[in-house]
Amino acid sequence: MSSKVIALVAISCIVRSTAVAQVASYRVEFLGSGTTASALNELGVAVGSMKLAGDVTSAAIAYPDQPFVPLPLPAGYLSSTAYDINDSGLIVGVVSTSTVPNMSAHAAAWRPTQSSYVVDVLGEPVGDLHSYATGVNNLGDIVGSSGIVPWAYVVHAVHFASNGPVILPGLSSEVADVNDNRKVLARNELFDLTTGQMQIIGLPPGNWQGFGGAALNELDGFCGYIQGYSSTCPSFPMRYLPSSGWLTVGGCAQTTSATAINDFGDVLTYVYFSAARVRLEGIGDFPIGQLIDPAQGNWLVQWYGASDINNARQILCSVQDPTSTEIGAARLTSESAVTGFCFGDGSLVACPCGNNGAAGNGCANSFFPGGGRLRGLGVPSVGADSMVLEAQDLSGNVCVFFQGDGQSAPSVIDDGLGCVAGALIRLGTKSVGGATAVYPGLGDLSVSVKGAIGPLGGTRYYQAYYRNAAPAFCPPATTNRTNGLIVVWSP
């Protein structure tokens, strides 16, 4: 790697002081009566479905602080629904020639344009009649299932590649998700799209019928439910992390599951006709409704529809409006805030924008009192060596790197400040070793920072966030942010 330095400038930002609650409270964005939500990306954009005139179901998208709006249908199709969205806005789901999306369904992808979306029907492997696109990663890989009769009888796991649908050999047909490591989750199986290798995660000790996978994070952790043989209480919500193994994340029930997982190991769970809950790693397990700020009104969270949680701990769920009594999807966003201050001195290693243990926020972390530091190594040229982002002085075990094309006024998230805005791209999630994380890491031969730039170069803004060592050092704020960096890329 070249020893040349990078043109870097620290991002400056200041934020006011506010009190820290023991558990963050949430505000509610109601996304529309009769809507359902499926997935939420790291930028807070939600997808799902909504009802149009004539009781037609349409795939829908909800941008931050906006309700659901319909996505386009291809000619000849009557209904649709969306199941997943990546951080670049690529959406996947199904379109149908029936008024019920999952009947006569065909996998579809909605691709963003400058002003709207265009929809492509992805097709089926030879011999199959129906298909479902259920997951998409930030590399553009789309996965799902296919079969000859609708939904419950899918028989093939499918990668919807650029040259057409490809059956994934040996993988169970119940495909749930795909991550940026190109791992595909089906049941307790992980299929590597790059190597074609299968990894079967052995179930925990016990007498089990099997495991149903629901969601996969960027560190190959996943969640779902494990099924036993009891006639009264056979099902347990479960989480698996490569670093710690299996964990039961709720009590048994006739029907229950963990439905979503983020990179910090937080999970959503539900119990049939009972409750929707969130387990916040390092904090506790709560009914989702308990986290809503009472000043927002008496929103009733429905037991079903606990759909997704992102790394900013935004939550998608189903609620009943306390005023209109209408039921629909909601995006819940944390209102937590702490004392924070970030500044720059023009050095290559910018001054901290984080607040891990800084005076005034009630923390006692003496290890890294200024928070994590982000710096760049290498040459910021799209035609030469690709640079590396290095985050130092990190606590916790996970770090997520972001790129934006703009600089924002500071926004407070848990114990840190967000300073990057514009067209945001999540570059990757990395494990922290020795208080340091690097993007790209060793062995990441197929990725680079310059891969998100384009041939003409230009100015980009970078930041990373990571887990605090909470609650031991800094309760209850369990995530923090590094300083921001400005990088001027030459063509």
C-alpha positions in Angstrom: 0.0 0.0 0.0 1.3 3.5 -0.8 2.6 5.7 2.0 1.0 8.8 0.4 -1.4 10.6 2.6 -5.0 11.4 2.0 -6.6 14.8 1.8 -8.7 14.7 4.9 -10.5 17.4 6.8 -12.4 16.9 10.1 -16.1 17.5 10.1 -17.2 20.1 12.7 -20.4 19.9 14.6 -21.9 20.9 17.9 -25.0 19.6 19.7 -26.9 20.7 22.7 -27.1 18.9 26.0 -30.1 16.8 27.0 -30.9 14.4 29.8 -30.3 10.7 29.3 -33.1 8.3 30.1 -32.5 4.8 31.4 -34.2 3.4 28.3 -34.6 5.4 25.2 -38.1 6.6 24.4 -39.5 6.4 20.9 -41.6 8.7 18.6 -44.1 7.1 16.3 -44.5 7.7 12.5 -47.8 6.2 11.4 -47.3 5.0 7.8 -50.9 4.8 6.8 -54.1 2.9 7.6 -54.2 -0.7 6.4 -50.4 -0.7 5.6 -48.0 -3.5 6.4 -44.2 -3.1 6.8 -41.6 -5.7 5.9 -38.1 -4.2 6.0 -36.2 -1.1 7.0 -32.7 -0.1 5.7 -30.0 1.7 7.5 -31.2 5.1 6.2 -34.6 4.6 7.8 -36.4 3.9 4.5 -39.2 1.3 5.0 -41.0 -0.9 2.5 -44.1 -3.1 2.6 -47.5 -2.8 1.2 -50.6 -0.6 1.2 -54.2 -0.7 0.0 -55.3 1.2 -3.1 -58.7 1.8 -4.5 -60.7 -1.4 -5.0 -58.9 -3.0 -2.1 -55.9 -3.7 -4.4 -52.6 -4.4 -2.5 -49.6 -2.5 -3.8 -45.9 -2.6 -2.8 -45.1 0.6 -1.1 -42.2 2.7 0.2 -42.0 5.2 3.1 -39.1 7.6 3.2 -38.1 9.1 6.6 -40.9 11.3 8.0 -43.2 10.3 5.2 -46.1 7.8 4.9 -46.2 4.9 2.5 -46.6 5.7 -1.2 -47.2 3.0 -3.9 -44.5 1.5 -6.1 -45.2 1.0 -9.8 -46.8 -2.2 -11.2 -45.6 -3.7 -14.5 -48.2 -4.0 -17.3 -50.6 -6.9 -16.9 -50.1 -7.3 -13.1 -52.8 -6.6 -10.5 -51.0 -6.5 -7.1 -47.7 -6.5 -5.5 -45.8 -6.4 -2.1 -42.2 -5.6 -1.1 -40.2 -7.7 1.2 -36.7 -6.1 1.5 -34.7 -3.0 0.6 -30.9 -2.4 0.6 -29.1 0.9 1.5 -29.0 2.0 -2.1 -32.8 1.8 -2.4 -33.0 -1.5 -4.4 -36.3 -3.1 -3.4 -37.4 -6.8 -3.9 -40.7 -8.6 -3.5 -43.4 -10.0 -5.8 -45.9 -8.9 -8.4 -49.0 -11.0 -9.2 -51.6 -11.4 -11.8 -54.0 -12.1 -8.9 -55.4 -9.5 -6.5 -53.7 -11.4 -3.7 -49.9 -10.8 -4.2 -48.7 -14.2 -2.9 -51.0 -16.1 -5.3 -49.7 -16.3 -9.0 -46.6 -14.5 -7.7 -43.5 -13.6 -9.6 -40.3 -12.3 -8.1 -39.7 -8.6 -8.8 -37.2 -5.9 -8.2 -37.8 -2.1 -8.0 -34.7 -0.1 -9.1 -34.4 3.6 -8.1 -34.1 6.2 -10.8 -33.5 10.0 -10.3 -37.2 10.7 -9.6 -39.0 7.3 -9.2 -38.7 3.5 -9.5 -38.8 1.1 -12.4 -39.9 -2.5 -11.8 -38.4 -5.7 -13.3 -40.0 -9.1 -13.2 -37.2 -11.5 -12.4 -38.7 -14.8 -13.6 -38.4 -18.4 -12.5 -36.0 -21.3 -13.0 -37.0 -23.6 -15.9 -39.9 -25.8 -14.8 -41.2 -23.5 -12.0 -44.3 -21.3 -12.3 -44.0 -19.0 -9.3 -41.2 -17.2 -7.5 -40.6 -14.9 -4.5 -37.8 -12.5 -3.9 -37.3 -12.2 -0.1 -33.8 -10.7 0.4 -31.3 -8.3 -1.1 -27.9 -7.2 0.0 -25.9 -4.0 -0.6 -24.0 -5.7 -3.4 -27.2 -6.2 -5.3 -27.6 -9.9 -4.8 -31.3 -10.9 -4.8 -32.4 -14.2 -3.3 -35.7 -16.1 -2.7 -37.6 -19.2 -3.6 -39.6 -20.8 -6.4 -42.0 -23.6 -7.1 -44.9 -24.9 -9.2 -47.7 -24.0 -6.9 -48.0 -20.8 -4.8 -46.1 -19.9 -1.6 -46.4 -22.8 0.8 -45.1 -25.3 -1.8 -41.8 -23.7 -2.9 -39.2 -26.3 -3.7 -36.1 -24.4 -4.8 -33.8 -21.8 -3.2 -33.0 -19.2 -5.9 -30.4 -16.6 -6.6 -31.8 -14.1 -9.1 -28.6 -13.4 -10.9 -28.0 -10.9 -13.7 -28.3 -13.7 -16.3 -31.5 -15.1 -14.8 -32.7 -17.2 -11.8 -30.2 -19.8 -10.6 -31.2 -22.7 -8.3 -28.9 -22.9 -5.2 -28.0 -26.6 -4.9 -28.5 -28.3 -1.5 -30.1 -25.3 0.2 -33.5 -25.5 1.8 -36.2 -23.7 -0.2 -37.2 -21.5 2.8 -34.8 -18.6 1.9 -35.1 -15.7 4.3 -32.2 -13.3 3.7 -28.8 -12.5 2.2 -26.0 -10.4 3.7 -23.1 -8.4 2.4 -20.8 -11.4 3.0 -23.0 -13.0 0.3 -24.3 -15.6 2.8 -27.8 -16.8 2.2 -30.0 -17.9 5.1 -32.5 -20.8 4.9 -33.5 -22.5 8.1 -30.2 -23.0 10.0 -28.2 -23.2 6.8 -25.8 -20.6 5.4 -24.9 -20.8 1.7 -22.0 -18.8 0.4 -22.8 -17.3 -3.0 -19.1 -16.7 -3.7 -17.7 -20.1 -2.9 -20.8 -22.3 -3.3 -20.1 -23.8 0.1 -22.8 -24.7 2.6 -22.5 -24.3 6.4 -25.1 -26.0 8.6 -25.3 -24.5 12.1 -25.9 -27.3 14.5 -28.9 -26.8 16.7 -28.5 -26.3 20.5 -28.9 -29.3 22.8 -32.4 -30.6 23.0 -35.0 -32.6 21.2 -36.0 -30.4 18.3 -37.9 -30.8 15.0 -36.0 -28.1 13.4 -35.3 -24.3 13.0 -37.0 -21.7 10.9 -34.8 -18.8 9.9 -36.2 -15.3 9.7 -33.4 -12.7 9.3 -29.6 -12.5 8.9 -27.2 -9.7 10.0 -23.9 -8.6 8.4 -21.8 -10.7 10.8 -23.5 -14.0 9.9 -25.7 -13.9 13.0 -29.4 -14.8 12.5 -32.7 -15.3 14.2 -35.9 -17.2 13.9 -37.6 -20.0 15.9 -36.8 -23.5 17.0 -39.6 -26.1 17.1 -39.9 -28.8 19.7 -42.5 -31.6 20.2 -44.6 -30.3 23.1 -48.3 -30.1 22.3 -48.8 -27.0 24.4 -45.5 -25.0 24.2 -43.4 -26.2 21.3 -41.8 -23.0 19.9 -39.0 -20.8 21.1 -37.6 -17.5 19.6 -33.9 -18.0 19.0 -30.8 -15.9 18.1 -27.5 -17.3 16.8 -24.3 -15.3 16.8 -21.0 -16.8 15.5 -19.2 -15.3 18.5 -21.5 -16.7 21.2 -23.7 -19.4 19.7 -27.4 -19.9 20.4 -29.6 -17.9 22.7 -33.2 -18.3 23.6 -34.6 -14.7 23.4 -38.1 -15.4 24.8 -40.3 -18.0 26.4 -42.0 -20.8 24.7 -45.4 -20.5 23.1 -47.7 -22.4 20.6 -46.4 -19.9 18.0 -43.5 -17.5 18.5 -40.4 -16.3 16.7 -37.6 -13.8 16.6 -38.4 -11.8 13.4 -35.5 -9.3 12.9 -31.9 -8.9 14.0 -29.4 -6.0 13.6 -25.6 -6.0 13.6 -25.5 -5.4 17.4 -27.5 -8.5 18.1 -30.8 -6.7 19.0 -33.8 -8.8 18.0 -37.6 -8.4 17.6 -39.9 -11.2 18.7 -43.6 -11.9 18.8 -46.0 -14.3 20.5 -49.1 -15.3 18.7 -52.1 -13.2 19.9 -50.1 -11.9 22.7 -47.2 -9.4 22.4 -44.5 -7.9 20.2 -41.2 -7.3 22.0 -37.7 -6.0 21.4 -34.5 -7.3 23.1 -31.9 -4.6 23.1 -28.5 -6.1 23.6 -26.9 -4.9 26.9 -30.1 -3.2 28.1 -33.0 -5.6 28.3 -36.2 -7.1 26.9 -39.3 -4.9 26.5 -42.8 -4.9 25.0 -42.3 -2.5 22.1 -45.2 -0.4 23.2 -43.4 0.3 26.6 -40.7 2.2 24.7 -43.1 4.7 23.1 -43.0 8.2 24.7 -46.3 8.6 26.6 -46.5 12.1 25.2 -47.0 10.5 21.8 -50.4 9.2 23.0 -51.7 5.7 23.7 -50.4 3.9 20.7 -51.3 0.1 20.8 -48.6 -2.1 19.3 -50.1 -5.1 17.7 -48.7 -8.6 18.5 -48.0 -9.2 14.8 -45.9 -7.2 12.4 -42.8 -6.7 14.5 -40.9 -6.6 11.2 -37.4 -5.0 11.4 -34.9 -3.2 13.5 -31.8 -1.4 12.0 -28.5 -0.4 13.5 -29.9 3.0 14.6 -32.5 0.9 16.5 -35.4 2.2 14.5 -38.2 -0.3 14.7 -40.9 -1.3 12.2 -44.1 -2.7 13.7 -47.9 -2.5 13.5 -49.9 -0.1 15.7 -53.3 1.2 16.3 -53.7 5.0 16.1 -55.0 6.3 19.5 -57.1 9.0 17.8 -58.5 7.4 14.7 -58.3 3.8 15.9 -57.0 2.9 12.5 -54.4 0.1 12.3 -51.3 0.2 10.2 -47.6 0.1 10.0 -45.4 2.4 12.0 -41.7 3.4 12.1 -40.5 4.0 15.7 -37.4 6.2 16.1 -35.4 6.7 19.3 -35.5 10.1 20.9 -32.4 9.4 23.1 -29.8 12.1 23.3 -26.7 12.9 25.4 -24.3 15.8 25.9 -22.1 15.9 22.8 -19.4 18.0 21.1 -17.3 17.4 18.1 -14.7 19.6 16.4 -11.7 19.5 14.0 -8.2 20.7 14.1 -7.3 20.0 10.5 -5.0 17.0 11.2 -5.1 13.8 9.3 -6.6 12.1 12.4 -9.6 14.3 13.0 -10.7 15.2 16.6 -13.3 13.0 18.1 -16.9 13.5 17.2 -18.0 10.6 19.5 -18.8 11.0 23.1 -17.9 7.7 24.8 -17.3 8.7 28.4 -16.9 12.4 27.7 -17.7 14.7 30.7 -21.3 15.4 31.3 -23.0 12.4 29.9 -22.9 10.3 33.1 -20.4 7.7 31.7 -17.4 6.4 33.5 -15.4 4.9 30.6 -11.7 5.8 31.2 -10.4 3.7 28.3 -11.3 6.0 25.4 -12.6 9.2 26.9 -12.8 11.0 23.5 -14.6 8.3 21.6 -13.6 6.4 18.5 -11.3 8.0 15.9 -11.6 7.5 12.1 -8.7 8.0 9.8 -7.7 7.1 6.2 -4.7 5.3 4.9 -3.6 5.1 1.2 -4.3 7.1 -1.9 -7.7 8.6 -2.6 -7.6 8.1 -6.3 -10.1 5.9 -8.2 -7.3 5.2 -10.8 -4.6 4.2 -8.3 -4.4 2.5 -4.9 -7.7 2.2 -3.0 -7.6 3.7 0.4 -8.5 2.0 3.7 -10.6 3.4 6.5 -9.3 2.6 10.0 -11.4 3.2 13.1 -9.4 3.2 16.4 -10.2 3.4 20.1 -13.4 1.4 19.8 -15.3 -0.4 22.5 -17.7 -3.2 21.8 -17.2 -5.7 19.0 -18.9 -4.3 15.9 -18.1 -1.3 13.7 -20.2 -0.1 10.7 -18.6 2.2 8.1 -20.6 4.7 6.1 -20.0 7.0 3.1 -22.1 10.0 2.2 -22.0 12.8 -0.4 -22.8 15.6 2.0 -22.3 16.9 5.5 -25.2 17.4 7.9 -26.0 19.3 11.0 -25.3 16.9 13.9 -27.9 14.4 14.9 -27.7 12.6 18.2 -28.0 8.8 18.2 -27.4 7.2 21.5 -23.9 8.3 22.7 -22.6 9.8 19.4 -23.3 12.4 16.7 -24.1 11.8 13.1 -22.5 14.3 10.7 -22.7 12.6 7.3 -25.7 13.1 4.9 -26.8 13.0 1.3 -26.7 9.8 -0.7 -25.6 7.4 2.1 -23.9 4.0 1.4 -23.2 1.5 4.1 -19.7 0.3 3.1 -19.5 -2.6 5.5 -19.7 -4.1 9.0 -16.5 -5.2 10.6 -15.6 -7.0 13.8 -13.5 -5.0 16.3 -10.2 -6.5 17.3 -7.8 -4.8 19.7 -10.1 -1.7 19.7 -9.6 -1.3 15.9 -11.7 -2.0 12.9 -10.6 -1.7 9.2 -12.5 -1.4 6.0 -11.7 -3.2 3.7 -10.3 -5.8 6.0 -7.8 -8.5 5.3 -9.2 -10.9 2.8 -11.8 -8.5 1.4 -10.3 -8.8 -2.1 -13.6 -8.0 -3.8 -14.4 -4.7 -2.0 -12.8 -1.3 -1.7 -13.7 2.2 -0.6 -13.2 3.5 -4.1 -15.8 1.0 -5.4 -18.5 3.3 -4.1 -17.1 6.4 -5.8 -17.4 6.1 -9.6 -14.8 7.0 -12.2 -14.9 10.8 -11.9 -13.9 11.0 -8.2 -15.2 13.9 -6.1 -15.6 14.7 -2.4 -17.1 12.1 -0.1 -17.8 12.1 3.6 -17.1 9.2 6.0 -18.0 8.1 9.5 -18.3 4.9 11.5 -20.4 3.8 14.4 -19.8 1.0 16.9 -21.0 -0.5 20.1 -20.2 1.0 23.5 -19.1 -1.5 26.2 -22.5 -0.9 27.8 -23.9 -1.2 30.3 -20.8 -1.7 32.3 -19.2 1.7 31.2 -21.8 3.8 29.6 -25.5 2.9 30.3 -27.8 3.0 28.6 -26.2 4.4 25.4 -24.9 1.3 23.6 -23.8 2.8 20.3 -21.4 5.6 19.5 -20.0 7.3 16.4 -16.5 8.3 15.3 -15.4 11.7 14.0 -16.3 12.4 10.4 -13.8 12.7 7.6 -13.9 14.5 4.3 -12.0 12.8 1.5 -11.2 14.4 -1.9 -11.0 11.7 -4.5 -9.0 12.3 -7.7 -10.1 10.6 -11.0 
